[in-house]
């Protein structure tokens, strides 16, 4: 997939487009993207960075990083994605001007969107306006009870099966491995310390089974209460993995929540519980999307 940041980088030719934040690229988004591909025209998506609600000063716990969002859009069959900067100029753009700059100029003939799609300054443009401007509008099929909000609710409960059903794949932690306390290595279970971006959603604290880099992973999310921690840590232990992960991007699937965080009577009890968690991770099954 080709990623561009300006309409001027897009060759003008007959296109179908989907427009949106696509946070999570969940099953509802996937239905829209599939409908774009099915038109037979050159499939394009327009997405925004930062997320419009964040740009307008609201708190949003993002389900995916921009990098992962673009990967998933590409996997859906989109040929070109235009990442539009949601800056003050774009925020004040009338819908007619948005359509001219981003749609007409790139050759868009068909716009695929949900019934409640809005665009332009103060969300003043709608599907009827697009039709008046000469675009063919296809209303994408609704995927009932699937939304970014419902995904966040599942994450808050630690419901990994529920999140996977909404996303069409397991939920993923996507971050960079940084230096940590290196305590896991002394316990016989060396973990990576995964740093997430400040706007990214994080599931309910606890111990999870998942996978990364083709290895199963036992993942601790929380404050390490046994050691009196207060700062959130995300620490995957990749089973049967050897190598240095420092500085690398790491995408970790979460499959199942195993238990709450605990304070143990001794370090020996902690190590014994980690061994139980590792065996549970070996038995865990990847949730169906």
Backbone as numpy.savetxt, mean C-alpha at the origin, in Angstrom:
# Nx Ny Nz CAx CAy CAz Cx Cy Cz
6.11 -1.04 -16.81 5.28 0.15 -16.81 6.15 1.40 -16.81
5.74 2.38 -17.60 6.47 3.65 -17.64 5.86 4.61 -16.61
6.72 5.23 -15.80 6.29 6.18 -14.79 6.75 7.57 -15.20
5.81 8.51 -15.27 6.12 9.88 -15.65 5.55 10.82 -14.60
5.98 12.09 -14.66 5.55 13.07 -13.66 4.95 14.32 -14.28
4.75 14.29 -15.59 4.17 15.45 -16.27 3.43 14.97 -17.52
2.30 15.58 -17.86 1.62 15.22 -19.10 2.50 15.39 -20.33
3.46 16.32 -20.26 4.34 16.55 -21.40 5.20 15.33 -21.72
5.37 14.42 -20.76 6.17 13.21 -20.98 5.36 12.09 -21.60
4.05 12.30 -21.80 3.17 11.25 -22.29 2.86 11.48 -23.77
3.19 10.51 -24.60 2.86 10.58 -26.02 1.34 10.62 -26.19
0.86 11.52 -27.04 -0.58 11.60 -27.26 -1.02 10.49 -28.21
-1.90 9.62 -27.70 -2.49 8.56 -28.50 -3.75 8.09 -27.79
-4.62 7.33 -28.46 -5.88 6.94 -27.82 -5.64 6.15 -26.54
-6.19 6.67 -25.45 -5.94 6.07 -24.15 -7.23 5.94 -23.35
-7.20 4.98 -22.43 -8.19 4.90 -21.36 -7.45 5.15 -20.05
-8.12 5.81 -19.10 -7.43 6.21 -17.89 -8.29 5.96 -16.66
-7.61 5.67 -15.56 -8.20 5.67 -14.23 -7.46 6.72 -13.43
-8.19 7.46 -12.61 -7.62 8.57 -11.84 -7.94 8.35 -10.37
-6.93 8.46 -9.51 -7.21 8.34 -8.09 -5.96 8.20 -7.26
-6.15 8.17 -5.95 -5.03 7.98 -5.03 -4.55 6.53 -5.03
-5.48 5.59 -5.19 -5.17 4.16 -5.25 -4.38 3.68 -4.03
-4.67 4.24 -2.86 -3.95 3.81 -1.66 -4.30 2.37 -1.33
-3.31 1.51 -1.33 -3.51 0.10 -1.08 -3.69 -0.73 -2.32
-4.12 -0.08 -3.42 -4.44 -0.82 -4.66 -5.24 -2.07 -4.28
-6.34 -1.85 -3.55 -7.17 -2.95 -3.08 -8.06 -3.47 -4.20
-8.93 -4.41 -3.87 -9.73 -5.08 -4.91 -10.65 -4.11 -5.65
-11.12 -3.07 -4.98 -11.91 -2.06 -5.68 -11.10 -1.32 -6.71
-9.88 -0.92 -6.33 -8.99 -0.26 -7.29 -8.64 -1.21 -8.44
-8.40 -2.46 -8.11 -8.04 -3.43 -9.14 -9.15 -3.60 -10.17
-10.41 -3.50 -9.72 -11.53 -3.61 -10.66 -11.53 -2.43 -11.63
-11.21 -1.24 -11.12 -11.14 -0.06 -11.98 -10.00 -0.22 -13.00
-8.83 -0.64 -12.52 -7.68 -0.79 -13.41 -7.92 -1.87 -14.46
-8.58 -2.97 -14.05 -8.89 -4.02 -15.01 -9.83 -3.52 -16.09
-10.80 -2.67 -15.71 -11.73 -2.12 -16.70 -11.00 -1.21 -17.68
-9.98 -0.50 -17.22 -9.17 0.33 -18.12 -8.47 -0.56 -19.15
-7.85 -1.63 -18.68 -7.12 -2.53 -19.58 -8.08 -3.16 -20.60
-9.28 -3.49 -20.15 -10.24 -4.18 -21.01 -10.79 -3.31 -22.14
-10.59 -2.00 -22.08 -11.06 -1.15 -23.18 -10.31 -1.41 -24.47
-9.09 -1.93 -24.37 -8.28 -2.15 -25.55 -7.48 -0.94 -25.97
-7.74 0.22 -25.35 -6.94 1.41 -25.59 -5.68 1.35 -24.73
-4.72 2.23 -25.01 -3.50 2.26 -24.20 -3.88 2.58 -22.76
-3.60 1.67 -21.81 -4.07 1.86 -20.44 -3.14 2.77 -19.63
-3.75 3.78 -19.01 -2.99 4.75 -18.23 -3.67 4.96 -16.89
-2.89 5.28 -15.87 -3.42 5.70 -14.57 -2.80 7.04 -14.22
-3.59 7.86 -13.53 -3.09 9.10 -12.96 -3.28 9.00 -11.45
-2.19 9.12 -10.72 -2.26 9.09 -9.26 -1.54 10.32 -8.71
-1.64 10.52 -7.41 -1.19 11.78 -6.81 -0.18 11.53 -5.69
0.78 12.43 -5.60 1.76 12.41 -4.52 2.06 13.85 -4.11
1.87 14.19 -2.83 1.39 13.32 -1.75 -0.10 13.01 -1.89
-0.57 12.12 -1.03 -2.00 11.81 -0.98 -2.76 13.12 -0.78
-3.82 13.37 -1.56 -4.53 14.66 -1.45 -4.94 15.03 -0.04
-5.42 14.09 0.75 -5.85 14.43 2.10 -4.67 14.84 2.98
-3.52 14.21 2.77 -2.32 14.61 3.52 -1.90 16.01 3.10
-1.93 16.27 1.79 -1.55 17.59 1.28 -2.44 18.69 1.85
-3.69 18.35 2.16 -4.63 19.33 2.70 -4.61 19.38 4.22
-3.62 18.72 4.83 -3.42 18.86 6.26 -4.07 17.82 7.13
-4.58 16.74 6.53 -5.23 15.69 7.30 -4.27 14.54 7.58
-4.57 13.80 8.63 -3.79 12.60 8.95 -4.36 11.42 8.17
-3.50 10.74 7.42 -3.91 9.53 6.70 -2.84 8.47 6.93
-3.24 7.30 7.40 -2.32 6.18 7.54 -2.33 5.41 6.23
-1.31 5.63 5.43 -1.26 5.04 4.10 -1.02 3.54 4.17
-1.68 2.81 3.29 -1.56 1.36 3.26 -0.34 0.93 2.47
0.03 1.70 1.46 1.18 1.36 0.64 2.07 2.59 0.47
3.37 2.34 0.32 4.28 3.39 -0.10 3.98 3.75 -1.56
4.44 4.91 -1.99 4.28 5.27 -3.40 4.98 4.24 -4.29
6.16 3.80 -3.90 6.90 2.82 -4.71 6.10 1.54 -4.88
5.52 1.03 -3.79 4.75 -0.20 -3.88 3.45 0.02 -4.63
2.83 1.17 -4.43 1.60 1.50 -5.17 1.85 1.43 -6.67
2.95 2.00 -7.12 3.25 2.01 -8.55 3.56 0.60 -9.04
4.24 -0.20 -8.24 4.50 -1.59 -8.64 3.18 -2.34 -8.84
2.26 -2.16 -7.92 0.98 -2.88 -7.99 0.14 -2.40 -9.16
0.16 -1.10 -9.44 -0.56 -0.58 -10.60 0.01 -1.19 -11.88
1.33 -1.30 -11.95 1.96 -1.92 -13.11 1.58 -3.39 -13.24
1.53 -4.09 -12.11 1.14 -5.51 -12.14 -0.29 -5.69 -12.61
-1.12 -4.66 -12.49 -2.51 -4.72 -12.94 -2.64 -4.55 -14.46
-1.53 -4.30 -15.14 -1.57 -4.21 -16.60 -1.55 -2.80 -17.16
-1.34 -1.82 -16.30 -1.30 -0.43 -16.76 0.03 -0.15 -17.46
-0.06 0.52 -18.59 1.13 0.76 -19.43 1.91 2.00 -18.98
1.18 3.05 -18.58 1.79 4.31 -18.18 1.10 4.83 -16.93
1.86 5.26 -15.94 1.28 5.93 -14.77 1.90 7.31 -14.64
1.01 8.30 -14.59 1.43 9.68 -14.40 1.26 10.03 -12.93
2.36 10.32 -12.25 2.32 10.71 -10.85 2.26 12.23 -10.80
1.07 12.76 -10.50 0.87 14.21 -10.47 1.16 14.74 -9.08
1.96 15.78 -9.01 2.26 16.41 -7.72 1.03 17.16 -7.24
0.49 16.77 -6.09 -0.70 17.42 -5.57 -0.28 18.67 -4.80
0.18 19.65 -5.57 0.68 20.90 -5.01 -0.41 21.97 -5.06
-0.17 23.17 -4.51 -1.22 24.20 -4.50 -1.76 24.53 -5.88
-0.91 24.50 -6.92 -1.40 24.79 -8.27 -2.44 23.76 -8.70
-2.13 22.48 -8.50 -3.07 21.44 -8.89 -4.35 21.50 -8.03
-4.18 21.81 -6.76 -5.34 21.89 -5.86 -6.34 22.95 -6.30
-5.86 23.99 -6.95 -6.74 25.09 -7.38 -7.16 25.00 -8.84
-6.81 23.90 -9.49 -7.09 23.77 -10.92 -8.58 23.46 -11.14
-9.29 24.29 -11.92 -10.69 23.96 -12.23 -10.76 22.62 -12.97
-11.86 21.90 -12.83 -11.95 20.58 -13.46 -11.78 20.62 -14.97
-12.27 21.67 -15.63 -12.12 21.78 -17.08 -10.64 21.90 -17.46
-9.90 22.67 -16.65 -8.46 22.83 -16.92 -7.71 21.53 -16.64
-8.12 20.82 -15.59 -7.50 19.53 -15.30 -7.72 18.57 -16.47
-8.94 18.52 -16.97 -9.25 17.63 -18.09 -8.43 17.98 -19.32
-8.26 19.25 -19.60 -7.48 19.68 -20.76 -6.02 19.30 -20.60
-5.46 19.57 -19.43 -4.03 19.38 -19.21 -3.65 17.91 -19.10
-4.47 17.12 -18.41 -4.08 15.75 -18.10 -4.75 14.69 -18.99
-5.90 15.02 -19.56 -6.64 14.03 -20.34 -6.55 14.33 -21.83
-7.06 15.47 -22.26 -7.04 15.80 -23.68 -5.62 15.80 -24.23
-4.69 16.39 -23.48 -3.32 16.53 -23.95 -2.60 15.21 -24.12
-3.07 14.16 -23.42 -2.41 12.86 -23.52 -3.17 11.87 -24.39
-4.30 12.33 -24.97 -5.05 11.49 -25.89 -6.14 10.65 -25.25
-6.48 10.93 -23.99 -7.48 10.12 -23.31 -8.83 10.24 -24.01
-9.43 9.09 -24.26 -10.77 9.02 -24.84 -11.79 8.46 -23.86
-11.33 7.57 -22.98 -12.22 6.90 -22.05 -11.71 7.09 -20.63
-12.60 7.47 -19.72 -12.28 7.59 -18.30 -13.08 6.53 -17.56
-12.38 5.70 -16.79 -13.03 4.67 -15.98 -12.98 5.11 -14.52
-14.14 5.14 -13.86 -14.18 5.64 -12.48 -15.41 5.10 -11.78
-15.42 5.24 -10.46 -16.59 4.92 -9.68 -17.63 6.02 -9.81
-18.87 5.70 -9.41 -19.96 6.66 -9.57 -19.73 7.95 -8.81
-19.03 7.89 -7.70 -18.84 9.08 -6.86 -17.55 9.82 -7.17
-16.93 9.55 -8.32 -15.67 10.20 -8.68 -15.83 11.72 -8.77
-14.89 12.44 -8.16 -14.85 13.89 -8.21 -13.41 14.33 -8.49
-13.27 15.48 -9.14 -11.94 15.99 -9.45 -11.99 17.50 -9.60
-10.80 18.11 -9.61 -10.73 19.56 -9.76 -10.91 20.28 -8.44
-10.75 21.60 -8.47 -10.81 22.42 -7.26 -12.12 22.16 -6.51
-11.99 21.96 -5.21 -13.15 21.69 -4.33 -13.98 20.51 -4.83
-13.32 19.58 -5.54 -14.00 18.37 -6.04 -15.25 18.74 -6.83
-15.13 19.79 -7.64 -16.30 20.33 -8.34 -16.61 19.63 -9.66
-15.68 18.81 -10.17 -15.94 18.07 -11.40 -16.45 16.68 -11.13
-17.31 16.16 -12.02 -17.86 14.82 -11.85 -17.94 14.11 -13.19
-18.54 12.92 -13.21 -18.62 12.14 -14.43 -19.45 12.83 -15.50
-20.51 13.52 -15.08 -21.36 14.22 -16.05 -20.57 15.31 -16.76
-19.71 16.01 -16.05 -18.88 17.04 -16.67 -17.94 16.40 -17.69
-17.34 15.27 -17.35 -16.45 14.61 -18.30 -17.18 14.25 -19.59
-18.41 13.79 -19.46 -19.19 13.46 -20.65 -19.49 14.71 -21.47
-19.80 15.81 -20.80 -20.05 17.06 -21.54 -18.80 17.54 -22.25
-17.64 17.21 -21.71 -16.38 17.60 -22.33 -15.97 16.66 -23.46
-16.76 15.62 -23.69 -16.53 14.76 -24.84 -15.85 13.44 -24.55
-15.63 13.12 -23.28 -15.00 11.85 -22.93 -16.07 10.77 -22.77
-15.73 9.56 -23.17 -16.58 8.43 -22.84 -16.29 8.03 -21.39
-17.32 7.83 -20.62 -17.17 7.49 -19.21 -17.70 6.08 -18.98
-16.88 5.24 -18.37 -17.29 3.90 -17.98 -17.30 3.84 -16.46
-18.45 3.51 -15.90 -18.55 3.38 -14.44 -18.06 2.00 -14.05
-17.01 1.96 -13.24 -16.41 0.69 -12.85 -17.34 -0.07 -11.92
-17.33 -1.39 -12.01 -18.16 -2.18 -11.10 -17.72 -1.99 -9.66
-18.69 -1.83 -8.76 -18.37 -1.63 -7.35 -18.06 -2.97 -6.70
-17.01 -2.98 -5.90 -16.68 -4.17 -5.10 -17.19 -3.88 -3.70
-18.25 -4.54 -3.32 -18.98 -4.20 -2.10 -18.11 -4.33 -0.85
-18.22 -3.30 0.00 -17.57 -3.25 1.31 -16.04 -3.29 1.23
-15.48 -2.90 0.10 -14.03 -2.82 -0.03 -13.63 -1.36 -0.16
-12.78 -0.90 0.75 -12.29 0.47 0.72 -10.98 0.54 1.49
-10.25 1.64 1.29 -9.03 1.82 2.07 -9.35 1.93 3.56
-10.49 2.52 3.89 -10.90 2.64 5.29 -11.12 1.27 5.91
-11.76 0.36 5.17 -12.01 -0.98 5.71 -10.71 -1.76 5.87
-9.74 -1.53 5.00 -8.44 -2.17 5.16 -7.78 -1.67 6.45
-7.81 -0.36 6.68 -7.20 0.19 7.90 -7.88 -0.37 9.15
-9.20 -0.55 9.09 -9.92 -1.11 10.23 -9.46 -2.54 10.51
-9.25 -3.34 9.46 -8.76 -4.70 9.65 -7.36 -4.70 10.27
-6.51 -3.79 9.82 -5.16 -3.70 10.37 -5.20 -3.32 11.85
-6.09 -2.42 12.21 -6.19 -2.00 13.61 -6.59 -3.15 14.52
-7.29 -4.15 13.97 -7.69 -5.32 14.74 -6.66 -6.45 14.64
-5.65 -6.28 13.81 -4.71 -7.36 13.58 -5.30 -8.49 12.77
-6.33 -8.19 11.99 -7.05 -9.20 11.20 -6.39 -9.32 9.83
-5.39 -10.17 9.74 -4.63 -10.30 8.50 -5.43 -11.02 7.41
-6.27 -11.97 7.79 -7.11 -12.63 6.80 -8.11 -11.65 6.20
-8.70 -10.83 7.06 -9.64 -9.82 6.58 -8.97 -8.81 5.67
-7.77 -8.35 6.05 -7.04 -7.41 5.21 -6.72 -8.03 3.85
-6.32 -9.31 3.85 -5.98 -9.98 2.59 -7.20 -10.10 1.68
-8.37 -10.37 2.27 -9.58 -10.47 1.44 -9.89 -9.14 0.78
-9.66 -8.04 1.48 -9.94 -6.72 0.93 -8.90 -6.30 -0.12
-7.65 -6.65 0.15 -6.56 -6.24 -0.73 -6.39 -7.16 -1.95
-6.84 -8.41 -1.82 -6.58 -9.38 -2.87 -5.20 -9.98 -2.78
-4.52 -9.77 -1.64 -3.17 -10.28 -1.39 -2.88 -10.03 0.08
-1.86 -10.65 0.67 -1.53 -10.33 2.06 -1.10 -8.87 2.22
-1.41 -8.31 3.39 -0.92 -6.98 3.71 0.60 -7.02 3.83
1.24 -5.91 3.44 2.71 -5.85 3.43 3.22 -4.66 4.24
4.28 -4.90 4.97 5.08 -3.84 5.55 6.20 -3.53 4.57
6.40 -2.27 4.25 7.37 -1.88 3.23 8.25 -0.78 3.81
9.50 -1.12 4.09 10.38 -0.13 4.72 11.84 -0.41 4.44
12.68 0.27 5.19 14.13 0.15 5.06 14.71 -0.45 6.33
15.65 -1.37 6.18 16.29 -1.99 7.33 17.37 -1.05 7.87
17.24 -0.72 9.16 18.19 0.18 9.81 18.79 -0.52 11.03
19.81 0.09 11.60 20.44 -0.48 12.78 19.48 -0.48 13.96
19.50 -1.56 14.74 18.66 -1.66 15.93 19.50 -1.96 17.15
18.87 -2.58 18.17 19.59 -2.90 19.40 20.49 -4.12 19.25
20.28 -4.89 18.19 21.05 -6.11 17.93 20.91 -7.11 19.08
19.77 -7.03 19.77 19.53 -7.93 20.88 19.14 -9.33 20.40
18.43 -9.36 19.23 17.95 -10.64 18.74 19.06 -11.63 18.46
20.19 -11.13 17.96 21.30 -12.02 17.66 21.84 -12.70 18.90
21.86 -11.99 20.02 22.36 -12.59 21.26 21.40 -13.64 21.80
20.14 -13.57 21.38 19.14 -14.55 21.81 19.06 -15.74 20.86
19.80 -15.68 19.75 19.78 -16.76 18.78 18.80 -16.55 17.65
18.15 -15.37 17.62 17.16 -15.07 16.57 17.42 -13.66 16.05
18.41 -13.52 15.17 18.75 -12.18 14.69 17.63 -11.57 13.86
17.19 -10.40 14.25 16.10 -9.73 13.55 16.60 -8.51 12.79
15.83 -8.14 11.77 16.05 -6.86 11.08 15.19 -5.81 11.78
15.65 -4.59 11.79 14.88 -3.48 12.36 14.33 -2.68 11.19
13.02 -2.78 10.96 12.40 -2.20 9.77 11.82 -0.83 10.09
12.28 0.17 9.37 11.77 1.53 9.56 10.73 1.84 8.49
9.51 2.18 8.92 8.46 2.59 8.00 8.41 4.10 7.90
7.88 4.60 6.78 7.64 6.02 6.65 6.62 6.49 7.67
6.67 7.75 8.09 5.80 8.24 9.17 4.32 8.23 8.84
3.96 8.21 7.55 2.55 8.23 7.17 1.98 6.84 6.90
2.77 5.78 7.12 2.31 4.44 6.77 1.55 3.79 7.91
0.49 3.06 7.55 -0.30 2.32 8.53 0.53 1.20 9.13
0.23 0.88 10.38 0.90 -0.23 11.05 -0.17 -1.05 11.76
-0.12 -2.37 11.66 -1.14 -3.20 12.32 -1.04 -3.12 13.84
-2.07 -3.63 14.48 -2.12 -3.75 15.93 -0.85 -4.43 16.44
-0.31 -3.92 17.52 0.92 -4.48 18.07 0.73 -5.96 18.38
1.80 -6.72 18.22 1.77 -8.14 18.51 2.83 -8.89 17.73
2.75 -10.20 17.76 3.68 -11.07 17.06 2.94 -11.70 15.88
3.57 -11.67 14.71 2.93 -12.11 13.47 3.78 -13.14 12.76
3.12 -13.97 11.97 3.80 -14.86 11.02 3.63 -14.27 9.63
4.69 -14.33 8.84 4.62 -13.80 7.48 5.77 -14.31 6.64
6.20 -13.47 5.70 7.27 -13.90 4.80 7.93 -12.69 4.16
9.20 -12.87 3.79 9.95 -11.84 3.07 11.11 -12.50 2.35
11.42 -12.03 1.18 12.57 -12.52 0.40 12.55 -14.03 0.21
11.34 -14.60 0.11 11.23 -16.03 -0.10 11.42 -16.86 1.16
11.50 -16.21 2.32 11.66 -16.90 3.60 10.47 -16.57 4.50
10.05 -17.53 5.29 9.06 -17.21 6.30 9.68 -16.27 7.33
8.81 -15.46 7.94 9.32 -14.46 8.87 8.41 -14.38 10.10
9.01 -14.45 11.28 8.31 -14.16 12.52 8.56 -12.69 12.82
7.49 -11.92 13.00 7.60 -10.46 13.04 7.05 -9.93 14.35
7.88 -9.17 15.06 7.44 -8.49 16.27 7.13 -7.04 15.94
5.92 -6.60 16.28 5.52 -5.21 16.09 5.10 -4.66 17.44
5.80 -3.66 17.93 5.45 -3.10 19.23 6.62 -2.41 19.89
6.62 -2.42 21.21 7.60 -1.62 21.97 8.59 -2.47 22.75
8.63 -3.78 22.52 9.51 -4.66 23.29 9.30 -4.47 24.80
8.08 -4.72 25.30 7.80 -4.42 26.71 8.66 -5.22 27.68
9.16 -6.40 27.25 10.01 -7.18 28.15 11.25 -6.39 28.54
11.71 -5.53 27.64 12.91 -4.73 27.90 12.56 -3.27 28.25
11.28 -3.02 28.52 10.89 -1.68 28.94 10.91 -0.66 27.83
10.75 -1.11 26.59 10.79 -0.18 25.47 9.56 0.71 25.40
9.70 1.85 24.78 8.59 2.77 24.58 8.42 3.16 23.11
9.45 2.98 22.32 9.41 3.35 20.91 8.95 2.15 20.07
8.09 2.41 19.08 7.63 1.32 18.24 8.78 0.72 17.44
8.85 -0.59 17.44 9.83 -1.31 16.65 9.11 -2.36 15.80
9.60 -2.55 14.59 9.11 -3.61 13.71 10.32 -4.48 13.39
10.30 -5.73 13.89 11.49 -6.57 13.84 11.16 -7.95 13.25
11.38 -8.13 11.96 11.19 -9.45 11.36 12.43 -10.34 11.55
12.18 -11.57 11.90 13.22 -12.60 11.91 12.95 -13.52 10.74
13.84 -13.53 9.75 13.67 -14.34 8.54 14.25 -15.72 8.80
13.38 -16.72 8.79 13.81 -18.08 9.08 14.74 -18.59 8.00
15.83 -19.21 8.44 16.79 -19.86 7.53 17.42 -18.88 6.55
17.50 -17.63 6.94 18.12 -16.62 6.07 19.51 -16.28 6.58
20.43 -16.14 5.65 21.78 -15.67 5.98 22.12 -14.51 5.05
22.60 -13.45 5.63 22.98 -12.30 4.81 22.78 -11.00 5.56
23.24 -9.92 4.96 23.19 -8.59 5.56 22.07 -7.79 4.89
21.11 -7.31 5.68 19.98 -6.57 5.13 20.09 -5.07 5.37
21.09 -4.61 6.08 21.17 -3.20 6.44 21.14 -2.30 5.20
20.28 -1.30 5.27 20.17 -0.33 4.20 19.28 -0.76 3.05
18.77 -2.00 3.09 17.95 -2.51 1.99 16.47 -2.22 2.22
15.77 -2.04 1.13 14.32 -2.03 1.19 13.86 -3.47 1.43
12.88 -3.63 2.34 12.37 -4.95 2.66 10.84 -4.89 2.68
10.21 -5.76 1.90 8.75 -5.87 1.87 8.38 -7.17 2.57
7.63 -7.05 3.66 7.29 -8.20 4.49 5.79 -8.44 4.45
5.38 -9.61 3.98 3.97 -9.99 4.04 3.62 -10.42 5.47
2.45 -10.02 5.94 1.94 -10.50 7.22 0.78 -11.44 6.96
0.88 -12.67 7.48 -0.09 -13.71 7.20 -1.07 -13.94 8.34
-0.55 -13.87 9.57 -1.37 -14.27 10.71 -0.84 -13.61 11.98
-1.75 -13.12 12.81 -1.36 -12.58 14.12 -1.32 -13.73 15.11
-0.14 -13.95 15.73 0.04 -15.11 16.61 -0.35 -14.82 18.05
0.01 -13.63 18.55 -0.25 -13.34 19.97 0.04 -11.87 20.26
-0.31 -11.46 21.50 0.04 -10.13 21.98 1.51 -10.09 22.39
2.04 -8.88 22.54 3.34 -8.71 23.18 3.22 -9.12 24.65
4.34 -9.56 25.22 4.31 -9.98 26.62 5.58 -9.54 27.34
5.47 -9.46 28.66 6.63 -9.32 29.54 6.85 -10.68 30.20
8.06 -11.22 30.12 8.34 -12.57 30.62 9.09 -12.51 31.95
9.01 -13.61 32.69 9.67 -13.66 33.99 11.18 -13.69 33.86
11.66 -14.20 32.71 13.11 -14.29 32.52 13.40 -14.27 31.03
14.67 -14.06 30.71 15.08 -14.10 29.31 14.96 -15.50 28.75
15.14 -16.51 29.59 14.97 -17.90 29.14 13.54 -18.15 28.71
12.58 -17.59 29.46 11.17 -17.75 29.08 10.88 -17.04 27.75
11.51 -15.87 27.56 11.35 -15.14 26.30 11.87 -15.97 25.13
13.07 -16.54 25.28 13.65 -17.34 24.21 12.79 -18.57 23.91
12.24 -19.18 24.94 11.37 -20.34 24.74 10.12 -19.96 23.96
9.56 -18.77 24.26 8.37 -18.33 23.53 8.71 -17.99 22.08
9.87 -17.40 21.85 10.28 -17.11 20.47 10.36 -18.40 19.67
10.88 -19.47 20.30 10.96 -20.76 19.60 9.56 -21.26 19.23
8.60 -21.05 20.13 7.22 -21.42 19.83 6.68 -20.58 18.66
6.99 -19.29 18.67 6.53 -18.41 17.59 7.14 -18.81 16.25
8.39 -19.22 16.27 9.06 -19.62 15.03 8.40 -20.88 14.48
8.07 -21.83 15.34 7.41 -23.04 14.86 6.02 -22.72 14.34
5.31 -21.80 15.00 3.99 -21.38 14.50 4.11 -20.71 13.14
5.20 -19.98 12.95 5.44 -19.32 11.66 5.69 -20.35 10.57
6.39 -21.42 10.91 6.62 -22.49 9.92 5.31 -23.14 9.50
4.34 -23.18 10.40 3.06 -23.83 10.09 2.03 -22.88 9.46
2.29 -21.58 9.54 1.30 -20.60 9.09 1.03 -20.73 7.60
-0.19 -20.38 7.21 -0.58 -20.45 5.81 -0.83 -19.05 5.28
-0.36 -18.83 4.08 -0.56 -17.53 3.43 -2.05 -17.30 3.18
-2.62 -16.19 3.64 -4.06 -15.97 3.46 -4.42 -15.73 2.00
-5.56 -16.25 1.63 -6.03 -16.05 0.25 -6.56 -14.65 0.09
-6.31 -14.09 -1.08 -6.82 -12.76 -1.37 -8.21 -12.79 -1.94
